[in-house]
Each structure stands twice: as C-alpha cells, then as structure tokens.
C-alpha cells in the first residue's frame, strides 16, 4: 500500500463492523491492519462462501469486496449481498484491468471502488464514508419505524374513546411509553388536589402499587423540577451529570432517564417519565422527540377539567377543536416523514403535506445563515408561481419577531400590525396574506422558522403550534445530521 500525504481528522468511531473479502492474504491482512489502526472493527473472508456467511451478521455495515474471487465472481456476490441486505454498503476492490467490471458493480449498487495498488488514506476515507452513510441510513430507518410505532400507539390509546377515565388512560399510556422507548420503568405524574404536588397516576416496572408511591412536590426531584421549569430533562448517566452533582440515588439501574412535562406554558400539570432502557443504552434526543409528540397528543385527555366542565372524550373534538387540530397536524408531518426514504427530501415532503392540510401557499422553512446573519430559505412547497423569498432579515417584521422571541406568531391581517415589514412578511409576490410563523428549535437553540401563508384557523392554537414545532424540528434534525455527514466527507475529500 502507498501512504497518502494528508491525514484524516479525528472523527467519531462508527459502531458497525467492516468485512474485508479478498483471496490474497496480503491484501486482507494489510487492509485489516490499516482499518483496525483507525479504530474500526474488521472481520475477514477469503472467498464468496465465507463472505456471504459472514455478511449475515447485522453488525457488519460495510463490505470491502474484491471483484476477482476463486469460487465465484465478485459481481455475483455483490448481487447476492444487495438482495439479502439492501442497506449494506459495498466498496469494490479492483485492478486497473477491471474497469468494465467496476462500472457494472457501480450499476449494481456498489457505493465506491478502490484500485490496486491501494493508497492508505484513500482506503480509510472510502470505508469511513461508507460506514457513516450506512449508520445514517440505519438511524433514519429506525426513526421512521419509531414514528410509525408512535402513531400506532396513539391511535390505540385514543381510538376507543376514553370518557373521563384519566387514570385508566394514564395506565395505558405508561405501558405505551415502555414499548416505545424500551424502558424498564415508566410513570405518569399528574397534579393532584393539593396545590404544589404531583401524584403518580400510573407506573410500570415498580415493586410498589401506584397508590403506595410518594407524591412529588412541584420543583423537587427530577420530575417536579421539569414541570416547574417547563423544560424536558434527558440524562445519559445520572452519576456523571453535573446537573445532579452531590445527589445520590439508587433508583436508577443504568443511570439514564428522560422526563417530559405535560401541558403548554404555565398550564403544565404533570410529567411523562421513563427510566432505565432495557439493554443498558442511554436515552437520547430521538427519545426526547418521541416523548414530546406523545405528551402533546395526550395532554388534552390527561388534563383535569375545570370546575363545572366535563373531561374531554378521546376521539371527540374539544369545544375549541384544539386537540384534534394539533394531533392532525402532527400526523400529517409524521406520515410525510415515514413515507420519505432520502433524508434530504424529508422537509420538502413534510411541507407539501402541510400545504395541503393548511390550504397554504407557499409554505417554507428558513434556517439562520451564520455568515450573513439572515434567514435563508432551506426548503419550500409552492404551486402556481407563489414562491417564497430566498432571504429574510432575521430581525425584521413579524417573521423576525417570531425568530428573535422564540414564540409563534399568527396574524390574519399582517399589514395592519405595526411590526409588519413588506420585505420580510410577504412572499416573493410582495402581496400580504394571512401569516403563520413558527420558530424551529434544535438542541435548545432557535435555528430558523417555519412559515405559511394560510387562513386556516387551526394554527392559532398554542397546542397546535407546539405540536407542529416538535414534529418539524424532528424532520429538521435529520436533515442537519445528514448535512453534517456530507460536509465532513466533502471536507476530507479536498486536497
């Protein structure tokens, strides 16, 4: 092998393994030594039969496959690998005389090829790029499955009609959380008659009966703190988290948990809690996003009715229709996300679905451009020449006010609002129309806005805005992670 002049930058080590298939021992061992020195896990095969057997291991994400094998053509092996494991990334090895085979391999789905004699940096870059693409696709597919599971759980929870049975619904919701998050323990806490306390309305995985579990003072403990502050809490390891320095607890087997407040704004009235994922893996951002969607969907049915009012009935519109509107908008976005295969197209698919649901034209997502400081158009859906603007000032008009304040803005007649700015609050045509602007957040920061020119009154609900923001932020998260991967790969490819 030849060593390249440039060294790759430090990158997170992928968790998937690499299968190296070559009948020449020199190349097998050399590639293994190179990749293991780069922190990767490698297994070897010397022929087609060994390769096909080894590739059944789901931990393998990339196969480095020689075109010439003693018992079967590398192209035939490639076909079989693509049939058996379509998500597997395959990098072909070839000599300079194999160009026809290389082109055929690329047509069959190989993601790259390496020509012998091999260059060390080229090998490392190609394999890491393939591994990261495999893990990104795997993560995206897993998220789609979890969103589908969330939709199924919500339909099962609310589809039968729950008439005022809050504790019965809470018990079913706690079981649904355990399934969705793979949690050993879950609980739902609701504000009780005593001001300032949260009682355990339902729980799974506990040794004590629900009625024997202690109430939690508002502001005390993790759940009480999350409800009082109105912010979710996700912890990977309780013992090492600086937010809990000095605290000691034997309640957590793995040290990982997630807590999501129930309710919107000052009307928070409870929390969803999940602890100790089965298998020991920590909870993360995806779990938080799923729990947020679940909490916003369930909140209308778990909230205690005011004096003289009847509790809402699941599946029946509330007086203002807020709960059904919010759930419908979240469903529209989640359905669009689960239908789309390619991460770069997720936002476009979601925006098209929202344009139809809200009867809006155009609808768009803007992201903050760190270089110019302006909001730059990321994706839009527009028909009939109703395109939105390419760039909007971050602090001008109603759009800028929503971005700067972090609060959604709904305005039927934006031109009559003193904050209105024609260059910021109209589409490319310059004609004012009813406007809805929703800040989009990722990891605690406002990164952009969603806006739609629509007269649909459903977006005026605070609950609908929060649910829609959570769903769109989940779509945005995958686009940003995918872009980060592509940018890092392109940076390494530059001389």
N, C-alpha and C positions, 0 to 999 in steps of 0.2 A: 504494500500500500504506500501511497505518497501522502505526506503530511501537508496540509494547506497552511498558508501563511497566517490567516485570520483565526482567532479563537472565538468560539461561541460564547455569548453572555450567559451568566448564571440564570437558570430558569427552574421553575418548579419541576420536580421529578414526576413523570407520569406514573400512574399506578398499574397500568396494563403491561403485559409482557410482550417480548418480540420473539418470533420463531424464525430462525435462520435455516434455510434449506439449500444445501449445495453438496454435490457428491465429492468435491475436492476438499479434503480435510484442511488444507492450508487456509482456504478462504473462510470455511466455517469457523475455525478457531480464531483467525485474525479478526473477523467481524465481531465474534463474541467478546474477545478481549477489549476491543475498541468500545463497544456499547456498554459493557459492564463497567469499564473505566469512566463512562459518562453517567453512571448511576442507574442504568436500566437493567431489568431482569431479562435474561436471554435463555432460550432452550434451542436445541439443535436437532436437525433431521438430515439424513444423507440421501434419502430417496423419496419418491412420491408417496409410497405406502406409509412411511414414518411421518411424513408431513401431514397427510390427511388425518391420521390418527391423532397427532399432537394438536392440530388445529381445532379439535373438538373441545379443548379446554377454553371455557369462556373468559379466562383471564388473559388470553392472548388477543391483542388488539391489532398487531401488525405482523405480516409475514414478509420476510425478505427471501424471494424465491428465484432460484436460478432457472433460466429458460431451458438449459440442457440438463436432463436428469437421466440416469441409467435405465430406469424401469418404465418411465412414462414421460411424455412431453411436459415441460413446464406450463405450456399453454393449456393443456388438458387439465392439469392440476389447478390452474387459475380458474378455469370454468367451474370445476367442482367446488372450489372454495367459495366462489361467488354464489353458487346455488345453495350451499349449506349454511354459509354465514355471510349474508349480503353486506353487513356492516363492517366486516373485516377489511382493513386496508392492506393492499399488496404492493410491495416495491419489487420490481423485477431486476435481476442481475443478468447482464448480457456481455458478450464480447462485441468487438467492433464489426464483426461479420454477421451479426444477428439483427440487423436493422428492420428487415421485414417482419420478423417475429416480435420485435419491440412495438412496432406500430399496431400489430394485431393484438398484443397484450393490452395496450392502452385502449383500444376499441372495446376490449372485453371487460374493462373496468379497473385495470391496474392504475394506481394513483401516481406512480413515478417509476423511473428506471435508473439504474446505475451501471455504467460501462466499466468493464475491467480493462486495465488495472484500476483499482479503486483508490479514491482520494479520501483520506480520513475525515476531513471536515465535511465533505460532500455526503458521506455516508451518515454521519451523525445528524446533519441538518435534515436530510431526507427522512430518516427514521423518526426523528423527533417531530417533524412536521406531520407525518402520517399518524403518529401516536396521538398528538394533540387534536387532530381532526377526528380521529376515532372516538376519543373521550368526549369531545364536544358533541358529536352526534349522539353518543350514548346518553349523555346528560340531557340533551334535548328530547330524545325519545322517552326517557324516564319521566321528564317533566310532563310531557303530553299524556302519558299513562296516568300520572297522578292527578292531572286536571280532569281527565275523564272519570277517574275514581271519585274525585270530589263532587262532580256533577251527579254521579250516581248516588252517592251518599245523601246529598241534599234532596234529591228527588224522593228517595226513600223516606227521609225524615219528615218532609213536609207534604208529601203527596197524599197521605191518608187522611189528613185533616185532624189537627190536634186542638181540641176545644178547651182552652183554658188550663190544660194539664201541663203546667210548666215543668214540674219535677219529672213527669214521665218523658217529656221531650228532652229534658236535660240528661236523663239516664241514657236515652238512645244516642244523643249527641256525644256523650262521653265515650261510648263504645265505638262510634264512627271515628272519633279522633284517634283512638287507639289503633284502628285499622289503617287510617290514612297516614299517620306518622310513624307507625311501627313502634309505638310507645308501650312500655310495660305498665305505666301508671298514667292515668288521666283524671282530671277533675274539672268540675264546673262550679264556680263560686258566684252566688247572687247576693245582692244587698238584701238584708232581712229587715224586719220591723224595727230593730234597734239601730238608730242612726249611727253610721260610722263603723258598721260591722259587715263582713261578708260571710255567709254561711255556705257550707259545702252542700250543694243541691244534688250532685251526682258524682260518682267516682268509680274508677275501675282499678284493679290490681292492689287494693288496700286490704289489710287484715281486719280493720275495724269496719263496722257498718257505718253508712253515711251519717246517720244521726249521732254517732259517737265521735265524729271528727270535730275538732275545735273550730269555732268561728275565728276569722282573721280580722283584726282591727284595720280599718282603712288607713293606708300609709305605712303599716307594719308588715314585715315579711316581704317576700318577693311579690306575691300576688297583690297584696294591699298596696305596695309601692307602685306597681304597674298601673293599677286602677287610679290611684291618686294622681299620678303624673300624666296619665293618658298616653303612655308610651309602652310598646311591647318590649319584652326582655327576652333575649336569647343568649344562652350561656353554653359554651362548649365544655368548660371544665370549671366547676364551682371553686375548687381549691386554689386554682391559679388565677382566677378572675379578680383584677384589682378592685372592682366594684364591691366585692364582698370580703375584702381583706379584714382579718380579725374575726370574721364569722366562722362558726363551726357547726356542722350539721352532719348527721348520719342518715338523713332521709334519702340521699341520692346514691344509688349504687354506682352509676357511671359518672356522676358529677355534671351531667348535661340536662338542661331543661329549657322549655320555652313557655312564655306566658303572654297572652293576648287580651287586652281589655275588651269588654263588651260595651257597646254603646258609642255614641258620637258626641264629641265635645264635652261640655260639662254634664251631660246626661249619662255619663258612664255609670253602669250599675252592676258590673260583675267581671269575670275573667274566665278564659279558657286556659287550662294548664296541662302540659304534657311533660313527663319526666322519664328518663332512662330508656333510650331507644333499645329495642331488642337487638342483640349483636354487638352493642357497645359503641357504635358510631355516634358522634355528636350531632345535635340538631344544628341546622344552618339556615341560610337566607331562604332557600326554597320552602322549608318547613314553615318559616315565618309567613311567607306569601300565601301558602295554602291556608294557614290558620286565620290570617286576616280575612280572606274571602269567606271562610266558613263563619267567622264571628259576625261579619257584616250581614250575611244572609240570615243567620239565626237570631240576631239581636231583636227584631220586632216581635218574635214569638216568645222570647225568654224574658222580655222586659215586663215588670209588674205594671198592670193598668192603674191609672189614676183613680181616685175615689169617684164612684159613680159610673165608671166606664167598664165595658166588658173587655176581656182579653181578646186579642186578635185570633182569628181562626186560620191555621195554616192552609194555604191554597186559596183563601178568600181575600179579596182586596181590603186593605185597611181603609178608613174613611178618606185619607188623602191619597191612597194608592201608592205610598212611598215604597213600601216593602216590595211589592210586586214589580214596580218600575226598576228599583235597584237590582233585584235579582235578575230581571230580564236583560238589563244592560250588561251585567257581569257574564251572564250566559252567552250573550252574543259574542263578547270578546274571547271568552274561553273556548267556545266552539270553533271560532276562526283560528285560534292558536293551535288547537288539536288537529285541525284539518291540514294545516300548512306543514310541509316537510322541511323546507330550507329556512334556517334562521334569518337570513337577510330579508325574507319576504313576510315575516311574521307581522310587522307593523302594518304593511300595506293590506294584508288580509284582514287584520282587525279593523282598520279604518274603513275599508269597503263595507264590512258588515255593519259598523256603526252608522255609516252614511245612510244605509238602507233603513236601519232601525229608527234613526232620528229624523229621517227625511231631510237630511242636511247636505248642503253643497256650498263650498267644499269643506272637508274635514282634514285636519293636518296635525302633525307632531313637529314641534320645533325643539332643538337642543341648543344649549348655550355653546357658542364658539369661543374657546378660551383665548384665541388670538385677537379677535376683533371685539369681543365682549358683547356681541349681538346675538339674537336668537336666529339660528339658521334652520331653514326647512330641512327636516330629516326625511319625512315621508308624507304623502297626502293621497287622498282619493277625491277626484273631481271629474265631473262629466259636463259636457256641453259648454266647454270653454270657461268654466268657473274656477280657474286655478287660484290658489292662494299665493301670497307674496313669498319670494325667495328668502328675504331677510327682514326681520322686525327688530327695532331697538328694544333692548332688554328692560328699559325703564320708562318707555313712552306708552301713553294711552292705557286703556283697560287691560290689554294684554300684558304690558309691562307691570302694571299694578298687581295682577294675579301672580306673576313670576316673583316679584320682589316681596310680596306679603306672604306667599305660600298658601293663599286662600282662593278658592274658586270664585269666579265672577259670572253671573248670569244677567243679561241686560236685553230686554225686549226692544228698546229704542236707544241704542248706544250713542247716537249723535246728540241726544239730549243730556247725556251725562257729562259733567264738567271735565272729567278725566279723558274724554274721548279724543283720540288723535287719528285723523283720517289715514295717515301713513302707516299706522300700527294696527288699527282696529277694523280695517276693511280688507276684502280680498283684492286680488290684482286689478279687478274692475274699478275699484275705488268707490263702489256703491255700498252704503251702510246696510246692514241686515242684522236681525236678532243674533246676539253673540253669546257663546258659552266658552269660557276659558278655564282650564283646569291645570294647576301645577302638577308636574310629574316628579316624583322623588325616587332616589335610589341611594341606599345606604345612608339615610339621614340627610341627604342634600337634595335641593331642588335643582334638577339638571335641565329642565325645559318645561314646555307646556303642550297640552292638547287643546285645540280649539275647533269649534264647529259653528257654522252659521246656520242656526236652526231655530224654528219657532216652537219646537217640541217642549212642552212644559215639564216633562219627566226629569230633565236635567236640573231643574230648580231645587230639587230636594237635596238637603245636605247629605242624607244617607246615600242617594244615588251618586252624588259626586264622589263620595269617599270610596264606594264600591268600584266605580268606574276607574278612579285613580289607582286603586290597588291592582285591578286587572291589567290596565295599560302599563303600569310600572313593571309587572311581571313580564309582559311582552318586551318592554324596553330593556329589561335586564339581560335577556338572552341575546338581543341584538348587540348590546355593548360588549358582552363577553365574547361573542363571535368576532366582533370588530377588533377587540384587543388581541385575540389569537392571530387574526390575519395580519394586523400591523406588526406584531412581533416576528412573524415569519418573514414578512417583506423586509423588515429591518435586517434580519440575518442574511438575506439574500443579496443585500447591497455590498459592493466591494469595499 
